[in-house]
Amino acid sequence: MNNFLLYLLVTAGTTYLLRVIPLIFIKGKIKNKWISSFLFYMPYAVLSAMTFPAIINSTASPISAIAGLITALVLAYKEKGLLTVALYACAVVFIVERFI
């Protein structure tokens, strides 16, 4: 139990420091275009890197997962709604898995 509390405190402290240190050292608005662009796109890149493996491994076959992913990307590119994209991607995965 003592180790758990120690690990919890170290984790909480580390998380807190990672969030507070940028607030301490960066006082004004970031004017560098490269850094601003990097910070703007970073959440999307991290989310993609975390989500992509889960998409491929979430179905019985990687082929059906890729078919669903392509369907979702095409519909999202055509600016369809979230529910429409999700339903069509699930339907494509279901259909492809029935034929495999």
Secondary structure, DSSP 4 states (H G I P E B T S, - for coil): -HHHHHHHHHHHHHHHHHHHHHHHH--S----HHHHHHHHHHHHHHHHHHHHHHHHHSSS-HHHHHHHHHHHHHHHHTT--HHHHHHHHHHHHHHHHHH-
